[in-house]
Amino acid sequence: MDEDIQTGTIIVKNISYDLSNLSPEERHRLRHEAMHEKHKGHEAMHAEMVFILLISLIVSQIFLVVWKSKHFKSFQLVTMIGMWIIPQIISFKLGNVRFIIIWFIFSAITGMIATKASQSPIKNSTPRLFYKWFLLVHKVTYILGIAGYVCLMLTFFGINFLFFISPTAALDLSVIVMFYGVYYGVLSRDIAEICSDLMAAKIGVDFNKFFYLKFKKIKSITQKLAFLNDLWKQIHVRFAQIL
């Protein structure tokens, strides 16, 4: 280490000093002065970097707020795709096998259900399957988030020592559990909103096309009124089946 070097020369303020002729205290003082002289003027550069960072954060936050308020659908879709893909790329680079496996299982099931929700016409079993899956994910992620937060608080109060668990292991477990709850909870919520809007639109289109063509063929006003009354009843039945 430099602190242990007792020979050689050091230059401070354009003056050379022979370290072998100096006491340990003087050598330490000169090295300290040389370090400050070497980094002189960096304070302004660091201040500029912090200022640029703050401005970037403010501008990006304003941009996101405006984007979300003006074009919510595109904002939701882009952020959902980014939240879905970027953590997986990072996990591949870091070799996080646990996250990769869970991500693939979640993506496979969710992708299958999203594919069914995008089909036209939609099968009668799809809305119920869609509802059951995302309700299950919501319950599991909610429990994980609460459990992770409770474990984190208990660790801060030292409860982990009662179970002979080190603070590092307890904190790691708490943060990981809470992260999985929050991450998959938010991701599944966004996917569910996008798919439910798509599914509702497709149900409406299929419903409207079929009954509009049938309605045009009816000539009698009495039959048309009877048809509309029957249509209203079928709409209630259809949505009751969906729920």
N, C-alpha and C positions, 0 to 999 in steps of 0.2 A: 504494500500500500504506500501511497505518497507520504502519508504521515510518518511512516517508519524510515523514509530515506533521509540519511544524515549527511550525504555528500552530494557534490554537484553545485550548480549555480542556479539562481533564480533571478529574474528581471522584474523589478517593480518600479514604475514611474521612470523608465529608461535608466535605472541604476542596477547594476549586477551585484549580487550578493553571493559569497561563498558559504554554502550551508555548513560545511565542515568546521567553520570558525565561529558558528553561532550556537547559542544555547537552544534547548528544545522549545522554550517559550518563544524565542525570537523567530525560530524556523516556522512555528505554527502561525505566528502573527503575519509573517511575510507571505506565507501560502494563502492565508485568508485575504490579504490585501490584493495578491495577484489574481485570486479568483474573482473578486469584485471588479478589478480592473478589466479582466477578460470579458465579463458580462455587462460592462458599463453600457448604458443606452438601451438595454433589452427591456427595461421597464416600460418605455414608450411603446415598443413593439407589442408587448403583452397587453397593454391597455387597449391598443388598436384591435388586437385579436378578440378581446372580451367585448369591445364595442360592436365589432362586426357580428359576433355571435348573437348578441342581444338583438340587434337590428334584424338579423335573419330569422330569429325566433318570433319576433313580433310580426314581421311581414308574412311569414309562413302561416302563423296563427290567423291573421286577418284573412289571408287567401283561403284557408280551410273553412273558416266561418262563412265567408261569402259564397264559396262553392257549395257548401252544405245547404245554405238557405235558398240559393238560386237553382241549383241542379241536384236535388237530394238523391235521385235515383242513381245518377252516374257516380256521385260521391260514395254512396253506399256500396255500389258494385266494385269500384276501384279499391276502396279501403278493405273490403272483404277479401278480394283476391290477394292483395298485398299481405294481409294478416294470415291468409291461408298458406301462401307460398314462401314468404321470406323466412319465417322461423324454421321451416323444413330445410331450406338451403343452409342456414347457419348450423342446424343440427348435423347435417351431412359433413360439413367442414370440421366440426368439433367431435364428430363420432359419437353423438348422443343416441345410442341405440334405443333406449327406452322411449324417448319422444318420437323417434322415427316409426317404431312399431305401432304405438298408440295412434299416431297421426294417420298412418296407412289404414288402420282398422276403421277409424272414424271417417276418413275420406271415402273409403270403399262403400260403407253403408249409406252415408249421406249422399254420395254420388248416385247410387242406385235409386234412392228415393227421389232425388232431384230429377233424374231422368224420367221416372214414372210421372212426376208432377208436370213435366214439360210435354208429355205426349198428348196428342189430340186424335180422337176423343179420350178423355180421362176415364180410367176404369173406376168402377164403384168402390173398389177396395183401397184405391190410392189415397183419398183424403184421410181415411181412418188410419192407415199405415203411417202417413205423414204426421198426423197428430200424435200418435203413440210414440214414435221415435223421438221427436223433438221434445215432447213432454218428459220422456225418460232422461234425455240429455240435460234438460233444464233442472230436473230434480237432482241428478248426480252431481252436476257442476255446482249447484247451490250448496249442497252438503259439503263438497270438497272445499269450496271457498270459505264457508263458515268454520269448518274443521281446521283449515290451515291458519286462519286468523286467530282462533282460540289457542291453538298450539303455540303460535308466535307470542301471544300475550303471556301465556303460562311460562314460556322460556324466559321472557324478560323478568318475570317475578321469581325465577329460579326453581320452579316446580320440577324441572327436568332432573335435578339432583336427587329427588326422592326416588326416581326410577333408575338412578346410576347411568344417566345419559349425558354425554358431554354437551356443552352449549353449542359447539360447532355442528354436531350431528343433529341436535334438536332444531337449530335455526335452518339448516339445510332442508330437513324434512318439512318444516312448516312452510318455507318459501316455495318449495317445489309443489306441495299439495295446493297451496293457495294459487300458484301460477296456473296449474292445470285447471282449477275451477274457474278462474277468471278468463283464461284464454279460450277454452272450449265453450264456456258460457256465452261470451260475447260473439264468438265466431258462429256458433249455432243459431244465436238470435238473429244475426244479419242474414244468414242463409235461409232461415225459416221465413223471414219477412219477404225476401225476394221471391222465394218459391211460392209462398202463399198468394202473393199478388199475381204471379204468373198463372197459378192454378185457378184462382178466382176469375181471371179474365178469360181463360179457356173454357171454364164451365159456362160463363155467360155467353160466349160466342157460340158454343155448341148448342146451348139451349135456344138462343135467339134464332139461329139459322133454321133449326128444325121446325119450330113453331111459327116462324114468319112464313115459310113456304106453305105450311099447312093452312095458315090463316087466310092466305091469298086465294085459296081454292074455294073457300066458303062464300056463298052468294047471299044467303038469307041473313038478315040482321038478327033475327032470333037465334039462329044457329051460331052467329058470331059472338053474341053475348054469352050464350051457353059455353062456347069454346073458351072465352076469356075467363069465365068463372072456373072452369076446369083447369085452365092453365095456372091460375092463382093457387089452387089447391095443390097442384103438382109441384110448384115452386117450394111451397112449405114442406112438402114431403121430401123433396130432394135435399134441401138444406138440413132437414132433421136427420136424414141418413148420413150426410157428411159429418155432422157433429156427433 
